[in-house]
């Protein structure tokens, strides 16, 4: 694919670098530790035993955790292209 002045494969390298950055960010997130709760901290629904065993220290049921994870979280992105628009901010 032609990329203007960029060399062949540069776009794919940018995509792979972005994916690697996101995976590193996700792995760096603190994981729950300690004793799991038997009931959800938000809705008081019982947390299933397999979930408590799979995630030691879990505090939320699957529904509440999914809802929290799907909430929009704004974070600064990296503009790898260095476009003119990004320099004006």
C-alpha positions as CSV (number, residue, x, y, z in Angstrom):
1,X,0.0,0.0,0.0
2,X,1.3,3.4,-0.9
3,X,1.8,5.6,2.1
4,X,3.1,8.9,0.6
5,X,6.6,9.5,1.8
6,X,6.6,6.6,4.2
7,X,8.5,3.4,3.5
8,X,6.7,0.1,2.7
9,X,5.2,-1.5,5.8
10,X,5.3,1.7,7.9
11,X,1.6,1.7,8.4
12,X,1.5,-1.8,9.6
13,X,4.4,-1.1,12.0
14,X,2.4,1.8,13.5
15,X,-0.6,-0.4,13.9
16,X,1.5,-3.2,15.6
17,X,3.1,-0.6,17.9
18,X,-0.3,0.8,18.9
19,X,-1.5,-2.7,19.7
20,X,1.7,-3.5,21.7
21,X,1.3,-0.3,23.7
22,X,-2.3,-1.1,24.6
23,X,-1.5,-4.6,25.6
24,X,1.3,-3.3,27.8
25,X,-1.1,-0.8,29.4
26,X,-3.6,-3.5,30.1
27,X,-1.0,-5.9,31.6
28,X,0.2,-3.0,33.9
29,X,-3.3,-2.5,35.4
30,X,-3.4,-3.6,39.1
31,X,-5.1,-7.0,39.5
32,X,-7.4,-7.7,42.5
33,X,-5.7,-9.5,45.4
34,X,-6.7,-11.0,48.7
35,X,-10.0,-12.6,49.6
36,X,-12.9,-12.4,47.2
37,X,-16.3,-11.2,48.3
38,X,-19.2,-13.6,48.3
39,X,-21.6,-10.8,47.2
40,X,-21.1,-7.9,44.8
41,X,-20.0,-4.6,46.4
42,X,-22.4,-2.6,44.2
43,X,-25.6,-4.7,43.7
44,X,-25.3,-7.2,46.5
45,X,-25.9,-10.1,44.0
46,X,-24.0,-13.3,44.8
47,X,-20.7,-13.7,43.0
48,X,-20.5,-17.2,41.5
49,X,-17.8,-19.5,43.0
50,X,-16.0,-20.1,39.6
51,X,-15.5,-16.3,39.3
52,X,-14.2,-16.0,42.8
53,X,-11.7,-18.8,42.2
54,X,-10.6,-17.4,38.8
55,X,-10.1,-13.9,40.1
56,X,-8.8,-13.8,43.6
57,X,-9.9,-10.6,45.3
58,X,-12.8,-10.0,43.0
59,X,-15.3,-7.5,44.4
60,X,-17.9,-7.1,41.6
61,X,-20.3,-9.6,39.9
62,X,-19.9,-10.1,36.2
63,X,-22.7,-7.7,35.3
64,X,-21.4,-4.8,37.4
65,X,-17.8,-5.4,36.2
66,X,-19.0,-5.4,32.6
67,X,-20.9,-2.2,33.1
68,X,-17.9,-0.5,34.7
69,X,-15.5,-1.7,32.0
70,X,-17.8,-0.4,29.2
71,X,-18.1,3.1,30.7
72,X,-16.3,5.7,28.6
73,X,-12.9,6.5,30.0
74,X,-11.1,9.4,28.4
75,X,-7.3,9.0,28.2
76,X,-4.7,10.7,26.1
77,X,-3.8,9.0,23.0
78,X,-0.6,8.9,21.0
79,X,-0.5,10.5,17.6
80,X,2.3,8.6,15.9
81,X,2.0,10.5,12.7
82,X,2.6,13.9,14.3
83,X,0.0,15.6,12.2
84,X,-0.3,19.3,12.1
85,X,-3.6,19.3,13.9
86,X,-2.1,17.5,16.9
87,X,0.6,20.2,17.1
88,X,-1.9,23.0,17.3
89,X,-3.5,21.7,20.6
